[in-house]
Amino acid sequence: MDVKTGLFYFFSIVLLFAAFRVITARNPVYAALYLVLTFFQASAIWILLQAEFLAISLVLVYVGAVMVLFLFVVMMLDINIDSMREGFWKHFPLAAGLGVMIALEMAAVLMGGFRLTEDPKLASLAGQNAHQISNTRDLGVLLYTKYSYPLEIAAAILLVAVIAAIALTLRQRKDSKYVNPADQVRVKSKDRLEVVKMQATKPLATGDAAQTPATSLEKKA
């Protein structure tokens, strides 16, 4: 076994372990960190497959942006872990069945191997000008020509996800003074000031009038 094969098995084992810890970690922050480790191992495997652009894109986009956003959202939401654990075993059979079905579908695709139809023109081009072929350029041409519509859909989904994350973390403090601008616009003068009619003088009762002189004399003495 050569060095490249050994590195592939090492990265694969770490990737499987990290992916398993993503779904078994009790703390969501730890699960997100294990997912970051999973992305790094997948990027290393892509580098071994000479797909450097995809590896760097995985690190920059998912680890550098998406996972950082996930971490901020998880830490700011203050999730109650105890309430999340309730009903785990109730939904476990359904989740296990879906997992087994996905594993069988992946096995059915991968067991047959990658049967790619070779184009004679592409094969001759790859043999003659292999050092002049740019994976980045070919990927860019495919993304913005053949797969432009799916790319726009993915961008819209990411935009909705960012807006949803901001909406979930936006909280209003109870002790802060907040005025709705719409209420300020709709307010009228009679709503701001209320005029109360009161009498200028209030007559004293009979008992109070009799006691008033004595009280005033006691104060002077």
N, C-alpha and C positions, 0 to 999 in steps of 0.2 A: 504494500500500500504506500503510495507516494504522499508527499506533503499536502498536495491539493485535496486529495481524497480524505486525509485525516482532518484537515480544516473543515471540510464540508460536513463530516460526521459530528465534529465538535460543535459547530454553529447550529446544526440541526437539533442536537440534543438540548442545547441551551434554549433554542427557540421553542421546542416542545414543552420544556419545563416552565418557561416564562408564560407561554400561552395557557398552560394548565393552571398556573397560579393566578392568572387574570380572572378566571371564573371561580376559583376557590378561595381567594383572599377575602377576608371578612371586612376589611377596611377598604372603602372605595378608592382612597388615595393610593394605597399600596397596589391595588389592582391597576390603576392608571400607570403607576411607575413600572410595573411588570409589563404592561403593554408597550411602554417605551423601549424596554429591553427587547421585547419581541421584534419591534420594528428595526432595531439595530442589528439583530441577528439575521433578519431577512435581507437587510441591506448588504451585510457581509457576504451572504450567499449569492446575491446578485453580482457582487464584484467578482466572485469566483467564476461566475458565468459570463464575465466580460460585458456586463450590462451596467457600465459605470454611471451613465446618466440616470437610469432608473433608481440606482442605489442612492445617489446624491439627492434626487428628487424626493425619495422616501424619507430621508433624514431631514431635509429642509422643510418639506411641506407638512408631513405628519408629525414628526417629532418636534420640529421647531415651531410649528404654528398650531396645528389641530390639538395635539396632546397638551400643550401649554394652556390652551383655552379650556380643555376638559378639566385640567387640574384646578384652574381658577374657579370654574363653575362648581366643581365638587366641593372645594374648600369654602366657597361663599354660600352655598345652599344650606349648610349645617344639617346634613341628612341624619335622620334618626336611624341608626343602624339596627336597633332592636326591632323597630317596626318593619324594617325591610326583611328581616329574617322570618317574620311570621308568614305562614303559608308556603314556605319553601318546599317542603315535602309534599304538599298538596298538588303543586304544579310540576313536581319532578318527573312523573311518568310521561307527561306530554313533552317536556323539554328533552328527556332522554330519547323518546321516540323520534323527535325531529333531528336530534344529533346523529342518531344511528342512520336515519334516512339520508342525511347530507353526507355522512361518511361513505355510505354505499354508493351514492351517486358519484362522488369523487373517485372512489376505487374503480367504478365502471369506466370512467373516462381515462384514468391513468394506467389501468392495467393493460390496455391495448397499446400503450406507448404513443408517442407523438408521430403519427403518420402524416407527414407533410408532403404534399405533392411538389416535386422539384420542377421548377421552370428551367428549361435548357438555357434560356437567355440569362436568367439570373445566376445560374450556376457558372456559366462562362464568364460573366462579369465579376462574380466573386472570386473566381480563380485568377483572373488577369489583374484586376485592380482591387485586390483585397485591402491594401494599405490606404487606398483613397476613399473607402466607404466610411461615412460618418453615421453612427447610430443616432446621434442627436438630430441631424438633419433629416434623416429618413423618418424618425418618429414625429418630428415637427410637421413634415409634409402630410403624414397620415392623419395627425390630430386635426389639422386645420383644413383638410380637404375632405377626406372620406368620413372622418369621425367628428366633424365640426358640430353637428346637431347633438350627439351624446355629450360632447364637451360642454356645450351651453347648458344642457340639462343638469349636469353635475355642478356647474358653477351656480346655477339657481338654487339647487338643493343646499349647497354650502352656505349661500347667502341667507336662506331661510333658517338654517341651523344657527348661524351667528346671531341673527335677530332673536330667535327663540332663547338662546343662551343669555343674551342681554336682558330680555324681558323677565326671565326667571330670576335673575340676580338683582333686578331693580326693586328695591324695597323703600317704603315710606316710613320714616321714623314717626312714632307717636308723639314725641315731645317737641317736634319741630313745627313751626307755624307755617302753614301752607294755605294759600288762597288760590282758588280756581279762577283763572282769567275769564272763563266764560261766564261765571257768576258775577264778576266785576262789570262786565259789559252789559249784562241784563238788569243790573240793579237800577232802581229809581230813587228819586229824592225822598219820597215818603217812606221808603224802606231804610234810608240812612238816618232820618231824624223823626222822632215822635214827639209831638207837642202835647203836653198834659196840662189841663186847665185846673188850677188850684185857687182857693180863696185867699185873699190878701191877709185877713186876720181871722183868727179862730176864737170865738167867745169862750171864756172860762166857765167852768161849772160853778154851781152855788157853793159847794163845799170848798173848792179851791180858792174862791174869792174871799171867803171868811178866814182862811188860814194864811193868806198871803201877807197881810200887815205884820202879824206876829212873827212870821218867819223872817221878814226883812229886818225887824227891830232886833231880833236875836243875833243876826249876822253883824249889825252895826255895833252891838255891845261887845 
